[in-house]
Amino acid sequence: MKLQDKYKYDSTILGLENLYMVDYEGNFFINSPCIMATYKTIFTGRTYLLVDCSYGKNSRMYSVVLMDVYCEDYVIYLIVRDLFLHRVFNINLYIDDGEIIGLSVLIDMDFFIQRLKGDKYGVK
């Protein structure tokens, strides 16, 4: 069972504001600068690079697998597992005044490689 099924959120408002949507396949659209992925869509079971900026100038990077995502009370929770330490932790993104903000950036490596090749949108 997906956690989003357990936690209810106002899908109409967040969808109309183009902030957060879950599609019929269980993929997550999160319109935030904290998500660097093609069409701002992330997928469970996929590997991402996580840059944790909560340490100030001493940012930390992790290679993580996205386990699940859910939204509750205008907070989007991303549950990830570190590939090397096998530690599971949450990333919190906060919805405030029509923007989604957070202290971490989740980067899809395919998107990143496409951007390095010069594709403006990171789309294959």
N, C-alpha and C positions, 0 to 999 in steps of 0.2 A: 504494500500500500504506500502510495506517495504521501509525504507529509502535507502537501497542499490540500489533499482531500480532508485531512483532519482539521486544519486551520482555515477558517473562512475569512475571506477578504472581499472587498467591493470590486469585483472584476469589471463591472460596467464603468465605474468612474476611472479606475486606473487604466483601463483599456482606451477609453475615450480621450484621456489626457496623454495617451501614447507613452505611458511610463512602464507598465508591467503587464505582460500577458503570458498565459500558458496555452500552447496550441494543443490540438487533439492528440498529438503524439507524445506530449509531455515535455516538449522543448520550451525554454524560457526566454522570452524577449524582455530585456531590461535596458531601457533607454537611459544610460548613465555613462559618464566619462570613466567610471570605474570598471566598465566592461569593454574590453577591446576584442571584438569578435565580429565576424561577417554578419551584417544586418543586426548587430547587437543581440544575437541569439546564441545561447549556450545550451549544452546538451549533457545530461547525466551520463556518467561512465566515460567521459572524455578527459584527456589529460590537458592541463593548463599550467601556465606559469603564473604564480601568485607573487605579487610584489607588495609586501606589507610595509606601509609607510608610517605606522603608528609609533615607530621608534625615533621619529624626527629625522635627522640627517643620516642615521644609521639604518637605512632600509634593509629589509631581509627578503630574500627570494626563496621560493619553494616550488618544487614540481608537485602538483596536486591532481587528484582525480575528483571531479565533481560528483558527489554522492546524491545530493538532493537540494531542492530550493523550495522555500515557501514564504509567503507574505502574511504577516499578522500585525494589526495595529500600525500600519504605515511603516513597518520595518521589514525589509527583505533579508531573509536569512539564507546564506549559501553554506551548505555543509560540505566540507572538503576533507580529503584524507591525503596526508603527506606521503609521497611514494617511498621516501627513504626511511623516515622515522615511524611510519605506519600510525601516526597520530591523527585523530579526527578532531577537527575544530570548526567553529562557526565564523563566518565573515558577515558582519552586519552592515547593511546599506540602509540609510534613512531617507524617507520621502519627506521633503520639506519644501513648501511653496512651489510645487510643480517640478522639483528637481530631486534627483537621487544622488546622495552624497555618501562618501565613506572614506576610510583610511587605507584601503587596499585596492589594488588594481588586478583584475583577472584577465590574462592575456591568452588568447587562442594562438598557438604557434603557427598554424596555417595562415591565419590572418596576418600575423607579424611578418612571416616570410614574404607574403604577397606585397605587403607595404614596402619591404626592403627592395623588392624587384621593381618598385615604381608604380604599382597599381594603386591609384588614389583611394579606392574603396575597399581594397583587400578582398575583392571578389574574384574567384577563378573564372 
